[in-house]
């Protein structure tokens, strides 16, 4: 028993579970993982056939003349 305690103590100490607060935190984390965070529905749907939608490529705008923005109070 002493050997098991000595072997497990460093692992619990580095995880922060050796104190009473750490044991409570570990227990509450395990319980919350089991009870509260069940992902029944995934956050993203299963995509069976991606990239089959038509995606139009927008036409580029032509540049504006420099006289359009050089007269501004705060030109870019």
C-alpha positions as CSV (number, residue, x, y, z in Angstrom):
1,X,0.0,0.0,0.0
2,X,2.8,2.4,0.8
3,X,4.5,1.7,-2.5
4,X,1.3,2.4,-4.4
5,X,0.8,5.6,-2.5
6,X,4.4,6.7,-3.1
7,X,4.1,5.9,-6.8
8,X,0.8,7.7,-7.3
9,X,1.6,10.8,-5.1
10,X,3.9,12.6,-7.6
11,X,1.3,12.1,-10.4
12,X,-1.5,13.5,-8.3
13,X,0.7,16.3,-7.0
14,X,1.6,17.5,-10.5
15,X,-2.0,17.3,-11.6
16,X,-3.0,19.4,-8.5
17,X,-5.2,16.6,-7.1
18,X,-3.3,15.9,-3.8
19,X,-5.1,18.6,-1.8
20,X,-8.8,18.5,-0.7
21,X,-9.5,21.3,-3.2
22,X,-7.8,19.4,-6.0
23,X,-9.7,16.2,-5.2
24,X,-13.0,18.1,-5.3
25,X,-11.9,19.7,-8.6
26,X,-11.0,16.3,-10.1
27,X,-14.3,14.7,-8.9
28,X,-16.4,17.6,-10.2
29,X,-14.6,17.5,-13.6
30,X,-15.2,13.8,-13.9
31,X,-18.9,14.1,-12.9
32,X,-19.5,17.0,-15.3
33,X,-17.9,15.0,-18.1
34,X,-20.2,12.1,-17.4
35,X,-23.4,14.0,-16.7
36,X,-23.5,17.4,-18.4
37,X,-21.3,17.4,-21.5
38,X,-22.9,14.8,-23.6
39,X,-22.8,15.8,-27.2
40,X,-25.9,14.2,-28.5
41,X,-26.0,16.3,-31.7
42,X,-22.7,17.3,-33.2
43,X,-22.0,20.9,-33.7
44,X,-21.5,20.6,-37.4
45,X,-23.6,18.4,-39.7
46,X,-22.2,15.5,-41.6
47,X,-21.4,16.7,-45.1
48,X,-21.7,13.9,-47.5
49,X,-20.8,15.6,-50.8
50,X,-18.9,18.8,-50.3
51,X,-17.9,21.3,-53.0
52,X,-20.8,20.6,-55.5
53,X,-22.6,23.9,-55.2
54,X,-22.0,26.5,-57.9
55,X,-20.1,29.4,-56.5
56,X,-20.1,32.4,-58.8
57,X,-16.9,34.4,-58.9
58,X,-17.7,38.1,-58.5
59,X,-16.4,40.5,-61.1
60,X,-13.7,42.8,-59.9
61,X,-14.5,46.5,-59.7
62,X,-12.5,48.8,-61.8
63,X,-10.2,51.3,-60.0
64,X,-11.4,54.7,-59.3
65,X,-9.4,57.8,-60.4
66,X,-7.1,59.4,-57.9
67,X,-9.1,62.7,-58.2
68,X,-12.0,61.0,-56.4
69,X,-10.2,60.6,-53.1
70,X,-7.4,63.2,-53.1
71,X,-9.8,66.0,-52.4
72,X,-11.1,64.3,-49.2
73,X,-10.3,65.9,-45.8
74,X,-8.7,62.7,-44.7
75,X,-7.5,60.8,-47.8
76,X,-6.4,57.2,-47.4
